[in-house]
Amino acid sequence: MLAGMGLMLASCSEKKPHYIIGVSQCSEDIWRNWQNSEMKMETNFHEGVELRFASALDNSERQIQQIDSLVDIGIDLLIVAPNQLSSVNPAIDRAYDKGIPVIVFERKTDSQKYTAFVSADNYEMGHQMGEYVVSRLNGKGKVMEILGLKGSSPAVERHNGFTDALKNTDVEIVATIQGDWTEPTAYQAVKDYQGDLQAIDLVFGHNDRSAIGARKAFMELNSTPSSTSSLLTPHSSLHTPLFCGIDGLPGEDGGIQQVRDSLLDATYIYPTRGDQLLQLALDILDGKPYEKETLLTSALVTRDNAKVLLLESDEVMRQAQNLDKLQQQASNYLHQLATQRTITLLALILIALLVLAMVLFWLYHRSKISAQHERVVNNLWNMEVPEQSEQSQSQADDRPTDEQVSEAESNSNDSPEPLFIVRFKDVVEARLADSDVSVDDLAAAMNLSRVQLYRKVKAISGSSPNELLRTARLNRAYQLLLTTDKNISEVAYEVGFTAPSYFTKCFKDEFGISPSDL
């Protein structure tokens, strides 16, 4: 039974394959939060996967430290969005050189030490947005461009694509402002701009947050023109340009909703695809085929399709939330099941220990009874009579008479006690059931006086006739309890005790156990 319990414990302690995947995000924002959520949700379909997230908050030195820390804790794979094109390379290279697969996503690195790269085509997005701007302004106008983080590959590629699309057109970029992907930076950059804001027909932010930050600045300047811009005459009104961005996130305050609500004129979906990213990581870890370079598909969002896209994205989000609830319920159920299994296992172990204790107690009890039984077998009343002369052997089937006892006592210089014991045993056993038998009765049966019987019995056995009588009764009772189905009272009366309670006391004093233990 204990062996079975051991096997159950061993099977429960077996660990399933476990992957620890480190995710190093260059910053923390709605786009990356959405991507992290997608990766977390994807883990619901893959048992034994643990994600460790770190956000550098647009600080390359911090990201280097975070990547090194992830490597130190023993991650199996690194997913990294480099803050800048080259600054984080040393940490990425160190991870790769230690045999850790590296997936670079969303932003490029100029190092060749990576396992796979996943991103949308930032140049194409910038170019498509430029073509849209040309069309929206009817081929003529002035544009302000708010750049992404300096040195990051998406900012460089989006700018190049956007400017290439405006070549050979009458749409002119009159202001290029450095941003860092955040709304407050874009807001402040527009507030600090010293050029002619009234000339701006459209603002292109490299992401939706930059575009919204710029819009807030323009709206504020328009509401208080005399106190915020020296370029505006008192009481003049600043016209509001169009605003375009990139990201096109679903959900509340996402780019698609902002286009639908006319806060933005257009956006471009920059797919997060955290689910696809995690699946790629698992394919690499499991040794399955994978693409080294993966370009994600994207699309332009305008007022013409924003409503439909928002409805679709809302439905996807609703289904995702339902799936998350189902997963939580399943997790709770599995947790309860694991708890029940643990309780059951502990109960089985407890039962096994209890059974073992009972078996050990039984074995101890039986050994004690066996030892006591051996004592009974070897006591005075079961002694073998030593070998006698040939004459004695020929008379072995006859009980010795009083004359024979006297003759043995007078003619033998050896030990006459065995014959006396045999005779005394016969006399006692014949009167066991008689509760009124006395020493005088026993002495008379032996043709001795009371004093002679007492002295002789005491000399041979060290006990008195009464003590030997009680011992004989208890020995007979012991045998009856073992070999018959009589109860304690019946046995007590049969061996000459007048009270079962007194019999029980004497039995326990003699053998150390109660009659009920047999």
Solvent accessible surface area in square Angstrom, and as a share of the most:
residue,aa,sasa,rsa
1,M,142,0.64
2,L,88,0.44
3,A,79,0.61
4,G,33,0.31
5,M,26,0.12
6,G,36,0.34
7,L,131,0.65
8,M,72,0.32
9,L,83,0.41
10,A,52,0.41
11,S,66,0.42
12,C,92,0.55
13,S,79,0.51
14,E,129,0.58
15,K,195,0.83
16,K,134,0.57
17,P,111,0.70
18,H,97,0.44
19,Y,53,0.20
20,I,30,0.15
21,I,0,0.00
22,G,0,0.00
23,V,0,0.00
24,S,0,0.00
25,Q,4,0.02
26,C,0,0.00
27,S,9,0.06
28,E,107,0.48
29,D,23,0.12
30,I,72,0.37
31,W,12,0.04
32,R,9,0.03
33,N,71,0.36
34,W,65,0.23
35,Q,4,0.02
36,N,25,0.13
37,S,60,0.39
38,E,40,0.18
39,M,0,0.00
40,K,109,0.46
41,M,47,0.21
42,E,30,0.13
43,T,27,0.16
44,N,52,0.27
45,F,120,0.50
46,H,46,0.21
47,E,137,0.61
48,G,23,0.22
49,V,24,0.14
50,E,58,0.26
51,L,27,0.14
52,R,85,0.31
53,F,68,0.28
54,A,20,0.16
55,S,29,0.19
56,A,0,0.00
57,L,98,0.49
58,D,46,0.24
59,N,60,0.31
60,S,18,0.12
61,E,113,0.51
62,R,92,0.34
63,Q,0,0.00
64,I,26,0.13
65,Q,119,0.53
66,Q,40,0.18
67,I,0,0.00
68,D,42,0.22
69,S,62,0.40
70,L,13,0.06
71,V,16,0.09
72,D,113,0.58
73,I,84,0.43
74,G,43,0.42
75,I,7,0.04
76,D,53,0.27
77,L,0,0.00
78,L,0,0.00
79,I,0,0.00
80,V,0,0.00
81,A,0,0.00
82,P,0,0.00
83,N,4,0.02
84,Q,54,0.24
85,L,67,0.33
86,S,55,0.36
87,S,41,0.27
88,V,1,0.00
89,N,21,0.11
90,P,66,0.41
91,A,0,0.00
92,I,0,0.00
93,D,35,0.18
94,R,106,0.39
95,A,0,0.00
96,Y,85,0.32
97,D,91,0.47
98,K,134,0.57
99,G,63,0.60
100,I,19,0.10
101,P,31,0.19
102,V,0,0.00
103,I,0,0.00
104,V,1,0.00
105,F,3,0.01
106,E,11,0.05
107,R,4,0.02
108,K,86,0.36
109,T,16,0.09
110,D,75,0.39
111,S,14,0.09
112,Q,145,0.64
113,K,77,0.33
114,Y,29,0.11
115,T,20,0.12
116,A,0,0.00
117,F,15,0.06
118,V,8,0.05
119,S,5,0.03
120,A,4,0.03
121,D,59,0.30
122,N,4,0.02
123,Y,84,0.32
124,E,70,0.31
125,M,1,0.00
126,G,0,0.00
127,H,46,0.21
128,Q,63,0.28
129,M,0,0.00
130,G,0,0.00
131,E,81,0.36
132,Y,34,0.13
133,V,0,0.00
134,V,29,0.17
135,S,78,0.50
136,R,91,0.33
137,L,25,0.12
138,N,138,0.71
139,G,25,0.24
140,K,152,0.65
141,G,10,0.10
142,K,79,0.33
143,V,0,0.00
144,M,0,0.00
145,E,0,0.00
146,I,0,0.00
147,L,32,0.16
148,G,1,0.01
149,L,25,0.12
150,K,148,0.63
151,G,34,0.32
152,S,0,0.00
153,S,7,0.04
154,P,0,0.00
155,A,7,0.06
156,V,76,0.44
157,E,33,0.15
158,R,5,0.02
159,H,57,0.25
160,N,64,0.33
161,G,0,0.00
162,F,0,0.00
163,T,33,0.19
164,D,50,0.26
165,A,13,0.10
166,L,12,0.06
167,K,125,0.53
168,N,164,0.84
169,T,50,0.29
170,D,101,0.52
171,V,7,0.04
172,E,92,0.41
173,I,46,0.24
174,V,53,0.31
175,A,6,0.05
176,T,73,0.42
177,I,19,0.10
178,Q,80,0.36
179,G,4,0.04
180,D,40,0.21
181,W,16,0.06
182,T,42,0.25
183,E,48,0.22
184,P,96,0.60
185,T,46,0.27
186,A,1,0.01
187,Y,56,0.21
188,Q,89,0.39
189,A,20,0.15
190,V,1,0.00
191,K,52,0.22
192,D,79,0.41
193,Y,55,0.21
194,Q,148,0.66
195,G,22,0.22
196,D,78,0.40
197,L,7,0.04
198,Q,73,0.32
199,A,32,0.25
200,I,1,0.00
201,D,53,0.27
202,L,0,0.00
203,V,0,0.00
204,F,0,0.00
205,G,0,0.00
206,H,0,0.00
207,N,3,0.02
208,D,9,0.05
209,R,47,0.17
210,S,1,0.00
211,A,0,0.00
212,I,15,0.08
213,G,0,0.00
214,A,0,0.00
215,R,54,0.20
216,K,101,0.43
217,A,0,0.00
218,F,1,0.01
219,M,76,0.34
220,E,68,0.31
221,L,3,0.01
222,N,49,0.25
223,S,81,0.53
224,T,63,0.37
225,P,20,0.12
226,S,77,0.50
227,S,91,0.59
228,T,47,0.28
229,S,20,0.13
230,S,114,0.73
231,L,83,0.41
232,L,12,0.06
233,T,90,0.52
234,P,97,0.61
235,H,176,0.79
236,S,27,0.18
237,S,88,0.56
238,L,1,0.01
239,H,80,0.36
240,T,63,0.37
241,P,7,0.05
242,L,46,0.23
243,F,5,0.02
244,C,0,0.00
245,G,0,0.00
246,I,0,0.00
247,D,10,0.05
248,G,2,0.02
249,L,10,0.05
250,P,25,0.16
251,G,7,0.07
252,E,137,0.62
253,D,95,0.49
254,G,2,0.02
255,G,3,0.03
256,I,6,0.03
257,Q,39,0.18
258,Q,22,0.10
259,V,0,0.00
260,R,109,0.40
261,D,68,0.35
262,S,56,0.36
263,L,68,0.34
264,L,1,0.01
265,D,4,0.02
266,A,0,0.00
267,T,0,0.00
268,Y,14,0.05
269,I,40,0.20
270,Y,7,0.03
271,P,19,0.12
272,T,12,0.07
273,R,99,0.36
274,G,0,0.00
275,D,48,0.25
276,Q,57,0.26
277,L,2,0.01
278,L,0,0.00
279,Q,63,0.28
280,L,19,0.09
281,A,0,0.00
282,L,7,0.04
283,D,27,0.14
284,I,22,0.11
285,L,39,0.19
286,D,72,0.37
287,G,68,0.65
288,K,107,0.45
289,P,131,0.82
290,Y,92,0.35
291,E,124,0.55
292,K,101,0.43
293,E,95,0.42
294,T,28,0.16
295,L,115,0.57
296,L,21,0.10
297,T,126,0.73
298,S,40,0.26
299,A,46,0.36
300,L,49,0.25
301,V,0,0.00
302,T,21,0.12
303,R,124,0.45
304,D,137,0.71
305,N,52,0.27
306,A,1,0.00
307,K,133,0.56
308,V,85,0.49
309,L,42,0.21
310,L,5,0.03
311,L,114,0.57
312,E,97,0.43
313,S,15,0.10
314,D,64,0.33
315,E,75,0.34
316,V,97,0.56
317,M,42,0.19
318,R,121,0.44
319,Q,89,0.39
320,A,28,0.22
321,Q,103,0.46
322,N,54,0.28
323,L,62,0.31
324,D,67,0.35
325,K,130,0.55
326,L,108,0.54
327,Q,52,0.23
328,Q,97,0.43
329,Q,115,0.51
330,A,49,0.38
331,S,40,0.26
332,N,69,0.35
333,Y,133,0.51
334,L,107,0.53
335,H,131,0.58
336,Q,105,0.47
337,L,46,0.23
338,A,54,0.42
339,T,59,0.34
340,Q,105,0.47
341,R,159,0.58
342,T,72,0.42
343,I,107,0.54
344,T,75,0.44
345,L,18,0.09
346,L,108,0.54
347,A,45,0.35
348,L,64,0.32
349,I,40,0.20
350,L,121,0.60
351,I,92,0.47
352,A,3,0.02
353,L,91,0.45
354,L,107,0.53
355,V,56,0.32
356,L,65,0.32
357,A,53,0.41
358,M,119,0.53
359,V,68,0.39
360,L,102,0.51
361,F,135,0.56
362,W,145,0.51
363,L,89,0.44
364,Y,137,0.52
365,H,35,0.15
366,R,94,0.34
367,S,63,0.41
368,K,82,0.35
369,I,4,0.02
370,S,63,0.41
371,A,62,0.48
372,Q,19,0.09
373,H,61,0.27
374,E,106,0.48
375,R,123,0.45
376,V,3,0.02
377,V,67,0.38
378,N,102,0.53
379,N,33,0.17
380,L,40,0.20
381,W,11,0.04
382,N,70,0.36
383,M,114,0.51
384,E,156,0.70
385,V,60,0.34
386,P,75,0.47
387,E,161,0.72
388,Q,61,0.27
389,S,69,0.45
390,E,150,0.67
391,Q,125,0.55
392,S,39,0.25
393,Q,101,0.45
394,S,91,0.59
395,Q,70,0.31
396,A,76,0.59
397,D,145,0.75
398,D,98,0.51
399,R,150,0.55
400,P,19,0.12
401,T,64,0.37
402,D,39,0.20
403,E,128,0.57
404,Q,56,0.25
405,V,18,0.10
406,S,65,0.42
407,E,94,0.42
408,A,21,0.16
409,E,70,0.31
410,S,90,0.58
411,N,109,0.56
412,S,43,0.28
413,N,159,0.81
414,D,121,0.63
415,S,68,0.44
416,P,31,0.20
417,E,55,0.25
418,P,26,0.16
419,L,47,0.23
420,F,5,0.02
421,I,28,0.14
422,V,30,0.17
423,R,54,0.20
424,F,7,0.03
425,K,55,0.23
426,D,25,0.13
427,V,11,0.06
428,V,0,0.00
429,E,62,0.28
430,A,83,0.65
431,R,77,0.28
432,L,5,0.02
433,A,69,0.53
434,D,53,0.27
435,S,51,0.33
436,D,122,0.63
437,V,15,0.09
438,S,45,0.29
439,V,8,0.04
440,D,75,0.39
441,D,52,0.27
442,L,0,0.00
443,A,2,0.02
444,A,70,0.54
445,A,37,0.29
446,M,12,0.05
447,N,99,0.51
448,L,51,0.26
449,S,55,0.36
450,R,124,0.45
451,V,82,0.47
452,Q,101,0.45
453,L,0,0.00
454,Y,100,0.38
455,R,169,0.62
456,K,55,0.23
457,V,3,0.02
458,K,87,0.37
459,A,89,0.69
460,I,47,0.24
461,S,41,0.26
462,G,48,0.47
463,S,30,0.19
464,S,18,0.12
465,P,1,0.01
466,N,84,0.43
467,E,79,0.35
468,L,13,0.07
469,L,8,0.04
470,R,104,0.38
471,T,27,0.16
472,A,5,0.04
473,R,27,0.10
474,L,1,0.00
475,N,10,0.05
476,R,90,0.33
477,A,0,0.00
478,Y,0,0.00
479,Q,66,0.29
480,L,24,0.12
481,L,25,0.13
482,L,68,0.34
483,T,101,0.59
484,T,52,0.30
485,D,144,0.74
486,K,74,0.32
487,N,84,0.43
488,I,50,0.25
489,S,45,0.29
490,E,86,0.39
491,V,0,0.00
492,A,0,0.00
493,Y,120,0.45
494,E,68,0.30
495,V,0,0.00
496,G,5,0.05
497,F,15,0.06
498,T,103,0.60
499,A,36,0.28
500,P,39,0.24
501,S,87,0.56
502,Y,112,0.43
503,F,0,0.00
504,T,42,0.25
505,K,122,0.52
506,C,5,0.03
507,F,0,0.00
508,K,113,0.48
509,D,102,0.53
510,E,36,0.16
511,F,7,0.03
512,G,42,0.41
513,I,8,0.04
514,S,25,0.16
515,P,3,0.02
516,S,81,0.52
517,D,60,0.31
518,L,54,0.27
